[in-house]
Amino acid sequence: MTEDDFQYAIENTRVILAPERQIASFGSTSFRFYLISELMDQVNEVRVRDGRIHAERPQILTPEHYCRLLLEGFGEKAQKYVDQLREHTRNVSVLRYGFQFRKTDVTEHTVRDTMDAVIERTKRKVQQSEEPLSAVIQGVDDAWEVCLLKFTIDLIERSTGGNLGDFRRRGLV
């Protein structure tokens, strides 16, 4: 995977439907994801991956510990993305979010339809089933783990303010 491929995956990750809730401050949270991507060599062939990301309770850490982010279950492409993040956020966060991503939780199937139609059906399915901890993400097929990690990092950024507020109210920071 070239640097351009890597950047392409990051830039082409789009959250269609975000979870209604954020990462819990004082407990673990499990998010369901539907990652939708077009197969590169096929017309109207779309892959839908369905799985879970488990967020452990955020921990208060010193900034240097943030640089030791572990990615259990992620491949080399996701690790490269985290290395890039480390350079840009070295002293930014005081909370550690532990995520576990188990590939055994992921199922995938291929659908013969347009990308827009598959996205709309999946979005409707999540809304009708009232899954408040689910996300629909559009990504790049060969770098889908990078897309999923990008979503996860964005979710952390959205949750940090609320989590810090909860910790402050309890006198923990």
C-alpha positions, 0 to 999 in steps of 0.5 A: 500500500503506497502513501497515496493509497493510505491517504485515499482511504483516510480521505474517502472514509465517510460516516453515513450514520453515526452512533447516537451515543458516545463512548461511556465515561465510566463503563465499556461501550460496544458499537456495531458498524456496517462498513460499505465499500465498492469492489474495485474490479467489479461494476455494482458489486458492493461489500458490506462488513458487519461487526463490533468495536468494543470500547473499554472505559476511558482511563486518565493517563499522562500524555506520553502514554497516549503514544503507546496506543495498542491496536489488538487485531488490526493489521499493518495498514491500521498501524501505519495510520496510528503512527501518523496520528502519534506525530500529530497528537503527541501531547493532546489527550489525557484520556486513554481509550482502549478498543478491542476489534475482533475479526471473528465478530466481522461478517461480510457479504457482497451485494449486486447493486449500486453503492447508493442503494446499498448505503440507503438500505443499510441506513434504513435498516439501522434506523428502523431497528433502533440501534443507537450504538450503530454506525454506517460507514462508507469506505475503501475495500482494500483498506477497510481497516484503515477506514474503520480505525479513522471512524474510531479515532473520530469517535474518540474525538467526539467523546473526549469532551463529554468524558473529560467533563464527567471526570471533572465533575467527579474530581478525577482531573 
